[in-house]
């Protein structure tokens, strides 16, 4: 019946009398349409009250998730990203982000003040796909020029190579110059402490490895000394 993934399909669907609802919020709200209520009643699936309750709960759930994500983004930007950019002297990026965050907070407050579930979820969708995206774009641009040793969050390279960027406690490890130390396990820590190397490629100071292992062990509440 055609390519359902093609750009032309939405127009073709409308020509065939099919619904095209690109918004999940609008699609959820359509559960309350009279014809849908009648369908569920006729098939004995749900009563009108049950269907409307399902709709309302899904709308509330979506708005709540967006609110959590947006608040988390604001905290990460203000407590981690902006201090790092200021330390790096990236004034232009600081200014751009500091202008975007209040706009996000304004949209969040409007969403929080809305009492109607559908209207609130609609505002939440705008927060998610507009205000949060603007902050994300500004942060992505800043990440591209911020020195690696100052950037406070995990990069894609670190996430894709966790085995070479974390120690055996799951903590990202780094040398004083910002160079990441490959992951350490019990045997490699002992080997590194005695030979001054980790694996076959990276040479490091044995004392630094020993101090790192002992410090991490102490911070994690480990009772044994690994090296």
NORCOR-V963060 format. One record per helix or strand of 2 or more residues. SS is the DSSP state (h for helix, s for strand). FROM is the first residue (numbers start at 1). TO is the last residue. Records with the same first field share a line. If there is no record, write none. Layout:
SS=FROM-TO + FROM-TO
This chain:
h=9-15 + 24-32 + 34-43 + 48-88 + 91-113 + 117-143 + 156-160 + 162-165 + 186-195 + 206-219
s=197-198 + 202-203
